[in-house]
Amino acid sequence: MDKSQPAKNRVTPSSMSMIEPKFRKIYKSFYKESYFSPTVLDSKTKELIAIGVSLVAKCEGCLEGHIKKAVELGCTKQEISDSIVIAIGIAAAAVVDMSDKSATKLDLHHFEGL
């Protein structure tokens, strides 16, 4: 792509445009089999999980698609909120976990015992 073009005139590439077709096919097959095939989880539950995972993975396109699908499947605003709150908790726990591990490696105990 010509970087001299203004950003507003650039065409956004399609999803997976930089992935070789044979690997796109493998991914799409896996996604279809794991996500759309019947399992012990119902579709609403899968969408609520997908919302939380999309947030933690920071995939904006995924998040928008899964929220839209959740609404279509009849998920309530409270159910969607719960999945978001759980994702917030997991993301926060990841920060705590990483800082705990770094503190251990660096032998730091800033607020221990308070």
C-alpha positions as CSV (number, residue, x, y, z in Angstrom):
1,M,0.0,0.0,0.0
2,D,1.2,3.5,-0.9
3,K,1.9,5.2,2.5
4,S,1.9,8.5,0.8
5,Q,-1.9,8.3,0.5
6,P,-3.8,10.1,3.2
7,A,-5.2,7.6,5.8
8,K,-8.8,8.6,4.9
9,N,-8.2,7.4,1.3
10,R,-6.6,4.1,2.2
11,V,-8.7,0.9,1.7
12,T,-9.0,-1.3,4.8
13,P,-7.9,-4.8,3.9
14,S,-10.3,-7.6,4.4
15,S,-10.0,-9.8,7.5
16,M,-7.2,-12.3,7.2
17,S,-5.9,-10.7,4.0
18,M,-2.3,-11.4,5.0
19,I,-2.9,-15.1,5.8
20,E,-2.3,-17.7,3.1
21,P,-5.6,-19.2,1.9
22,K,-4.9,-22.7,3.0
23,F,-4.4,-21.4,6.6
24,R,-7.5,-19.3,6.4
25,K,-9.4,-22.4,5.4
26,I,-8.0,-24.3,8.4
27,Y,-8.9,-21.5,10.8
28,K,-12.4,-21.1,9.4
29,S,-13.0,-24.8,9.6
30,F,-11.8,-24.9,13.2
31,Y,-13.9,-21.9,14.1
32,K,-17.0,-23.4,12.5
33,E,-16.5,-26.8,14.2
34,S,-15.7,-25.4,17.6
35,Y,-18.1,-22.5,17.8
36,F,-21.2,-23.4,15.7
37,S,-21.4,-27.1,16.2
38,P,-23.7,-28.3,19.0
39,T,-21.9,-28.9,22.3
40,V,-22.9,-29.0,25.9
41,L,-22.9,-25.2,26.0
42,D,-25.9,-23.4,24.5
43,S,-25.4,-20.6,21.9
44,K,-26.2,-17.8,24.4
45,T,-23.6,-19.1,26.9
46,K,-21.0,-19.4,24.1
47,E,-21.7,-15.8,23.1
48,L,-21.4,-14.5,26.6
49,I,-18.1,-16.3,26.9
50,A,-17.0,-14.9,23.6
51,I,-17.8,-11.4,24.7
52,G,-15.5,-11.8,27.7
53,V,-12.7,-13.4,25.8
54,S,-12.9,-10.8,23.0
55,L,-12.4,-8.1,25.6
56,V,-9.4,-9.8,27.2
57,A,-8.0,-10.6,23.8
58,K,-8.6,-6.9,22.8
59,C,-10.3,-7.9,19.5
60,E,-12.7,-5.0,18.7
61,G,-14.2,-6.7,15.7
62,C,-14.8,-9.9,17.7
63,L,-16.4,-8.0,20.5
64,E,-18.8,-6.1,18.2
65,G,-19.8,-9.3,16.4
66,H,-20.4,-11.3,19.6
67,I,-22.4,-8.5,21.3
68,K,-24.6,-8.3,18.2
69,K,-25.1,-12.0,18.1
70,A,-25.7,-12.2,21.9
71,V,-28.5,-9.6,21.5
72,E,-29.9,-11.5,18.5
73,L,-30.0,-14.6,20.7
74,G,-31.9,-12.8,23.4
75,C,-29.1,-12.2,25.9
76,T,-30.2,-9.5,28.4
77,K,-28.3,-6.4,29.1
78,Q,-27.6,-7.8,32.6
79,E,-26.1,-11.0,31.1
80,I,-23.9,-9.0,28.8
81,S,-22.9,-6.8,31.6
82,D,-21.9,-9.8,33.7
83,S,-19.7,-11.2,31.0
84,I,-18.0,-7.8,30.7
85,V,-17.5,-7.5,34.5
86,I,-16.0,-11.0,34.6
87,A,-13.6,-10.0,31.8
88,I,-12.6,-6.9,33.8
89,G,-11.9,-9.1,36.8
90,I,-9.8,-11.5,34.8
91,A,-7.8,-8.7,33.2
92,A,-7.2,-7.1,36.5
93,A,-6.1,-10.5,38.0
94,A,-3.6,-10.8,35.1
95,V,-2.1,-7.5,36.1
96,V,-1.9,-8.5,39.7
97,D,-0.4,-11.9,38.8
98,M,2.3,-10.3,36.6
99,S,3.2,-7.8,39.2
100,D,3.4,-10.5,41.9
101,K,5.7,-12.6,39.7
102,S,7.9,-9.6,39.0
103,A,8.1,-8.7,42.7
104,T,9.1,-12.3,43.5
105,K,11.9,-12.2,40.9
106,L,13.1,-8.9,42.0
107,D,12.7,-9.7,45.7
108,L,10.5,-6.7,46.3
109,H,8.0,-6.5,49.2
110,H,6.7,-3.0,49.1
111,F,3.5,-3.4,51.0
112,E,3.8,-6.8,52.5
113,G,2.4,-7.1,56.0
114,L,0.3,-3.9,55.8
